Amino acid sequence: MKGASLLRLIFLNSLLSCTTNQAHLNVSPSSSQLFTDDFVSLSCEEDDSSAGWTLRRNTSTETRAECGAGFGKLIGSSCDISYIDPLESGVYWCESREGAISNMVNLTVSGGSVILQSPVLPVMEGDDVTLLCQTKTTPSNLTAAFYKDGSLIRKQPTGHMTIQHVSRSDEGLYKCVISGHGESPSSWITVTEKYTTTPMATSSVPPTIMPVQTSMTHPKLLFRVVLHLVVFCPYFISTLLMVSLYRHRGMRLHVSMVKTPSTQAGQGLDNDYEDVTIQDLL
Protein backbone atom coordinates (compact mmCIF):
# COMPACT_ATOMS: atom_id res chain seq x y z
CA MET A 1 0.00 0.00 0.00
CA LYS A 2 2.82 2.38 0.83
CA GLY A 3 4.46 1.69 -2.52
CA ALA A 4 1.23 2.38 -4.40
CA SER A 5 0.68 5.64 -2.51
CA LEU A 6 4.24 6.73 -3.26
CA LEU A 7 3.74 5.91 -6.93
CA ARG A 8 0.53 7.96 -7.12
CA LEU A 9 2.22 10.88 -5.36
CA ILE A 10 5.15 10.91 -7.79
CA PHE A 11 2.75 10.59 -10.74
CA LEU A 12 0.79 13.65 -9.55
CA ASN A 13 3.98 15.62 -8.94
CA SER A 14 5.22 14.76 -12.42
CA LEU A 15 1.98 15.96 -13.98
CA LEU A 16 2.27 19.25 -12.13
CA SER A 17 5.88 19.58 -13.25
CA CYS A 18 4.82 18.99 -16.85
CA THR A 19 2.67 22.12 -16.88
CA THR A 20 4.33 24.73 -19.05
CA ASN A 21 4.53 28.25 -17.74
CA GLN A 22 2.37 30.71 -19.62
CA ALA A 23 2.48 34.46 -20.15
CA HIS A 24 -0.13 36.93 -21.30
CA LEU A 25 0.61 40.17 -23.14
CA ASN A 26 -1.30 43.23 -21.95
CA VAL A 27 -1.42 46.60 -23.73
CA SER A 28 -2.21 49.95 -22.12
CA PRO A 29 -4.11 51.84 -23.42
CA SER A 30 -6.11 48.84 -24.63
CA SER A 31 -6.44 49.76 -28.29
CA SER A 32 -5.19 48.13 -31.46
CA GLN A 33 -4.66 51.56 -33.08
CA LEU A 34 -2.58 54.48 -31.81
CA PHE A 35 -1.77 57.97 -32.96
CA THR A 36 1.78 59.02 -33.82
CA ASP A 37 3.65 60.16 -30.68
CA ASP A 38 1.24 58.33 -28.36
CA PHE A 39 2.53 56.56 -25.26
CA VAL A 40 1.97 52.82 -24.90
CA SER A 41 2.98 50.33 -22.22
CA LEU A 42 3.20 46.59 -22.84
CA SER A 43 3.67 44.02 -20.10
CA CYS A 44 4.09 40.25 -19.88
CA GLU A 45 1.90 38.83 -17.12
CA GLU A 46 3.67 35.59 -16.32
CA ASP A 47 2.99 32.55 -14.15
CA ASP A 48 6.65 32.18 -13.20
CA SER A 49 9.27 34.89 -13.51
CA SER A 50 12.00 32.24 -13.66
CA ALA A 51 10.90 31.43 -17.23
CA GLY A 52 12.54 34.69 -18.34
CA TRP A 53 9.81 36.16 -20.54
CA THR A 54 10.95 38.86 -22.98
CA LEU A 55 8.84 41.24 -25.06
CA ARG A 56 9.59 41.03 -28.78
CA ARG A 57 8.16 42.43 -32.00
CA ASN A 58 8.20 42.14 -35.76
CA THR A 59 7.80 45.28 -37.87
CA SER A 60 8.45 46.22 -41.46
CA THR A 61 12.04 47.12 -40.57
CA GLU A 62 13.03 44.55 -37.90
CA THR A 63 12.46 40.96 -36.83
CA ARG A 64 12.31 39.59 -33.27
CA ALA A 65 13.55 42.87 -31.84
CA GLU A 66 13.82 42.83 -28.04
CA CYS A 67 12.47 45.52 -25.73
CA GLY A 68 15.28 47.49 -24.14
CA ALA A 69 17.74 46.48 -26.85
CA GLY A 70 16.01 47.43 -30.08
CA PHE A 71 13.07 49.54 -28.92
CA GLY A 72 11.29 50.89 -25.86
CA LYS A 73 12.44 51.17 -22.28
CA LEU A 74 12.28 48.17 -19.95
CA ILE A 75 10.86 49.11 -16.54
CA GLY A 76 10.31 46.06 -14.34
CA SER A 77 8.07 43.71 -16.28
CA SER A 78 6.75 46.49 -18.53
CA CYS A 79 8.06 47.85 -21.81
CA ASP A 80 7.24 51.54 -22.23
CA ILE A 81 7.29 53.16 -25.66
CA SER A 82 7.14 56.95 -25.69
CA TYR A 83 6.31 58.83 -28.88
CA ILE A 84 5.48 55.73 -30.87
CA ASP A 85 6.04 56.00 -34.63
CA PRO A 86 4.13 54.52 -37.62
CA LEU A 87 7.25 52.43 -38.39
CA GLU A 88 6.63 50.69 -35.07
CA SER A 89 3.39 49.18 -36.34
CA GLY A 90 3.65 45.42 -36.16
CA VAL A 91 3.15 42.25 -34.13
CA TYR A 92 4.16 42.15 -30.44
CA TRP A 93 4.45 39.10 -28.18
CA CYS A 94 6.17 37.66 -25.09
CA GLU A 95 8.75 34.89 -25.48
CA SER A 96 10.45 32.71 -22.87
CA ARG A 97 14.04 31.48 -22.84
CA GLU A 98 12.77 28.06 -23.95
CA GLY A 99 11.02 29.58 -26.98
CA ALA A 100 7.42 29.47 -25.72
CA ILE A 101 5.32 32.43 -26.84
CA SER A 102 2.28 34.26 -25.48
CA ASN A 103 -0.69 35.69 -27.33
CA MET A 104 0.24 38.03 -30.19
CA VAL A 105 -1.01 41.61 -30.48
CA ASN A 106 -1.12 43.56 -33.73
CA LEU A 107 -0.60 47.30 -33.15
CA THR A 108 -1.20 49.90 -35.87
CA VAL A 109 0.25 53.41 -35.47
CA SER A 110 -1.57 55.96 -37.64
CA GLY A 111 0.02 59.07 -39.07
CA GLY A 112 -3.46 60.41 -39.89
CA SER A 113 -6.02 62.19 -37.75
CA VAL A 114 -8.53 59.37 -37.18
CA ILE A 115 -8.17 56.00 -35.43
CA LEU A 116 -10.57 53.21 -34.53
CA GLN A 117 -10.30 52.09 -30.94
CA SER A 118 -11.06 48.39 -31.04
CA PRO A 119 -10.22 45.45 -28.73
CA VAL A 120 -6.59 44.40 -28.68
CA LEU A 121 -7.39 40.83 -27.64
CA PRO A 122 -9.86 38.38 -29.19
CA VAL A 123 -13.49 38.88 -28.15
CA MET A 124 -15.43 36.08 -26.49
CA GLU A 125 -18.54 34.93 -28.30
CA GLY A 126 -21.66 36.42 -26.68
CA ASP A 127 -19.90 39.49 -25.25
CA ASP A 128 -20.62 43.11 -26.18
CA VAL A 129 -17.98 45.08 -28.09
CA THR A 130 -17.77 48.86 -28.37
CA LEU A 131 -15.88 50.53 -31.22
CA LEU A 132 -14.86 54.17 -30.88
CA CYS A 133 -13.96 56.42 -33.80
CA GLN A 134 -11.60 59.07 -32.48
CA THR A 135 -9.80 62.11 -33.83
CA LYS A 136 -6.53 63.43 -32.45
CA THR A 137 -7.44 67.07 -31.93
CA THR A 138 -11.24 67.23 -31.70
CA PRO A 139 -13.84 65.65 -29.39
CA SER A 140 -14.58 61.99 -30.03
CA ASN A 141 -18.37 62.43 -30.16
CA LEU A 142 -18.47 63.36 -33.84
CA THR A 143 -20.70 61.48 -36.26
CA ALA A 144 -18.83 58.48 -37.60
CA ALA A 145 -19.54 55.85 -40.23
CA PHE A 146 -18.44 52.31 -39.39
CA TYR A 147 -17.44 49.74 -41.99
CA LYS A 148 -16.89 45.98 -41.88
CA ASP A 149 -14.98 44.31 -44.70
CA GLY A 150 -15.46 47.45 -46.82
CA SER A 151 -19.26 47.61 -46.40
CA LEU A 152 -21.05 50.30 -44.43
CA ILE A 153 -22.63 49.01 -41.22
CA ARG A 154 -24.21 52.21 -39.91
CA LYS A 155 -23.54 55.82 -38.96
CA GLN A 156 -23.43 56.81 -35.32
CA PRO A 157 -23.85 60.47 -34.22
CA THR A 158 -21.97 59.79 -30.98
CA GLY A 159 -18.85 58.43 -32.67
CA HIS A 160 -19.07 54.99 -31.10
CA MET A 161 -20.87 51.76 -32.00
CA THR A 162 -21.68 48.78 -29.80
CA ILE A 163 -22.04 45.28 -31.22
CA GLN A 164 -24.16 43.28 -28.79
CA HIS A 165 -23.70 39.56 -28.26
CA VAL A 166 -21.02 39.14 -30.89
CA SER A 167 -20.87 35.91 -32.87
CA ARG A 168 -18.38 34.39 -35.27
CA SER A 169 -20.14 36.22 -38.12
CA ASP A 170 -19.03 39.53 -36.58
CA GLU A 171 -15.38 38.63 -37.10
CA GLY A 172 -13.76 40.77 -39.76
CA LEU A 173 -11.90 43.93 -40.78
CA TYR A 174 -13.28 47.16 -39.32
CA LYS A 175 -12.63 50.85 -39.94
CA CYS A 176 -14.41 54.16 -39.41
CA VAL A 177 -14.76 57.47 -41.26
CA ILE A 178 -15.43 60.94 -39.85
CA SER A 179 -16.50 63.42 -42.50
CA GLY A 180 -14.06 66.29 -42.84
CA HIS A 181 -11.34 64.49 -40.83
CA GLY A 182 -10.60 61.30 -42.73
CA GLU A 183 -10.74 57.56 -42.13
CA SER A 184 -8.96 55.25 -39.74
CA PRO A 185 -6.71 52.33 -40.61
CA SER A 186 -8.41 48.93 -40.65
CA SER A 187 -8.16 46.50 -37.75
CA TRP A 188 -9.13 42.84 -37.60
CA ILE A 189 -11.47 41.78 -34.78
CA THR A 190 -11.27 38.14 -33.75
CA VAL A 191 -14.17 36.34 -32.07
CA THR A 192 -13.39 33.18 -30.11
CA GLU A 193 -15.77 30.36 -29.26
CA LYS A 194 -17.28 30.42 -25.81
CA TYR A 195 -17.21 27.05 -24.06
CA THR A 196 -20.12 26.37 -21.75
CA THR A 197 -20.49 23.71 -19.11
CA THR A 198 -23.55 21.44 -18.98
CA PRO A 199 -25.69 22.25 -15.93
CA MET A 200 -25.97 19.48 -13.36
CA ALA A 201 -29.32 17.70 -13.12
CA THR A 202 -31.31 18.37 -9.96
CA SER A 203 -32.04 15.49 -7.64
CA SER A 204 -33.87 14.89 -4.40
CA VAL A 205 -30.98 12.79 -3.14
CA PRO A 206 -28.81 14.66 -0.60
CA PRO A 207 -25.58 15.93 -2.16
CA THR A 208 -22.54 13.72 -1.72
CA ILE A 209 -18.86 14.34 -2.29
CA MET A 210 -18.07 13.09 -5.74
CA PRO A 211 -14.56 12.30 -7.02
CA VAL A 212 -13.01 15.05 -9.07
CA GLN A 213 -13.06 14.21 -12.77
CA THR A 214 -11.15 15.89 -15.52
CA SER A 215 -12.87 16.25 -18.89
CA MET A 216 -10.76 14.51 -21.49
CA THR A 217 -13.35 14.34 -24.24
CA HIS A 218 -12.13 17.39 -26.08
CA PRO A 219 -9.49 16.33 -28.64
CA LYS A 220 -7.38 19.43 -28.14
CA LEU A 221 -7.21 18.93 -24.37
CA LEU A 222 -6.33 15.27 -24.81
CA PHE A 223 -3.64 16.17 -27.31
CA ARG A 224 -2.12 18.75 -24.96
CA VAL A 225 -2.00 16.29 -22.05
CA VAL A 226 -0.34 13.66 -24.21
CA LEU A 227 2.07 16.24 -25.58
CA HIS A 228 3.04 17.34 -22.07
CA LEU A 229 3.60 13.77 -20.91
CA VAL A 230 5.58 12.62 -23.95
CA VAL A 231 7.52 15.71 -24.99
CA PHE A 232 7.95 17.91 -21.94
CA CYS A 233 8.50 15.23 -19.30
CA PRO A 234 11.22 12.81 -20.46
CA TYR A 235 12.20 12.29 -16.85
CA PHE A 236 8.74 10.99 -15.93
CA ILE A 237 9.38 7.47 -17.26
CA SER A 238 12.76 7.31 -15.55
CA THR A 239 11.08 8.31 -12.27
CA LEU A 240 8.60 5.44 -12.59
CA LEU A 241 11.48 3.03 -13.30
CA MET A 242 13.32 4.21 -10.20
CA VAL A 243 10.21 3.69 -8.06
CA SER A 244 9.70 0.23 -9.54
CA LEU A 245 13.36 -0.64 -8.84
CA TYR A 246 13.02 0.68 -5.30
CA ARG A 247 9.96 -1.48 -4.64
CA HIS A 248 11.64 -4.53 -6.24
CA ARG A 249 14.74 -4.13 -4.09
CA GLY A 250 12.52 -3.70 -1.02
CA MET A 251 10.76 -6.96 -1.75
CA ARG A 252 14.11 -8.76 -2.24
CA LEU A 253 15.36 -7.36 1.06
CA HIS A 254 12.22 -8.58 2.81
CA VAL A 255 12.55 -12.10 1.37
CA SER A 256 16.27 -12.35 2.19
CA MET A 257 15.69 -11.33 5.80
CA VAL A 258 12.86 -13.82 6.24
CA LYS A 259 15.07 -16.64 4.87
CA THR A 260 18.18 -15.69 6.91
CA PRO A 261 19.31 -18.74 8.93
CA SER A 262 18.72 -18.45 12.61
CA THR A 263 21.90 -20.38 13.41
CA GLN A 264 23.86 -17.24 14.29
CA ALA A 265 25.95 -16.93 17.41
CA GLY A 266 23.93 -16.37 20.53
CA GLN A 267 21.05 -18.16 22.18
CA GLY A 268 18.32 -15.52 21.62
CA LEU A 269 19.02 -14.62 17.96
CA ASP A 270 16.32 -16.98 16.58
CA ASN A 271 13.46 -15.02 18.08
CA ASP A 272 15.00 -11.68 17.11
CA TYR A 273 15.23 -12.56 13.40
CA GLU A 274 11.66 -13.86 13.34
CA ASP A 275 10.33 -10.51 14.61
CA VAL A 276 12.17 -8.32 12.07
CA THR A 277 9.99 -6.82 9.31
CA ILE A 278 10.44 -4.13 6.71
CA GLN A 279 8.18 -1.85 8.76
CA ASP A 280 10.58 -2.14 11.75
CA LEU A 281 13.48 -1.14 9.49
CA LEU A 282 11.65 1.91 8.25
Buried (B, 14 or more C-beta within 10 A) or exposed (E): EEBEEEBEEBBEEBBEEBEBBBBBBBBEEEBBBBBBEBEBBBBBEBEEEEBEBBBBBBBEEBEEBBBEEEBBEBEEBBBBBEEBBBEBBBEBBBBBEEEBBBBEBBBBBBEBBBBBBBBBBEBEBEBEBEBBBBBBEBEBBBBBBBBBEEEEBEEBEEBBBEBEEBEEEBBBEBBBBBEEBEBBBBBEBEBBEEEEEEEEEEEEEEEEEEEEEEEEEEEEEEEEBEEBBEEBBEEBEEBBEEBEEEBEEBEEEBEEBEEEEEEEEEEEBEEEBEEEEEEEEE
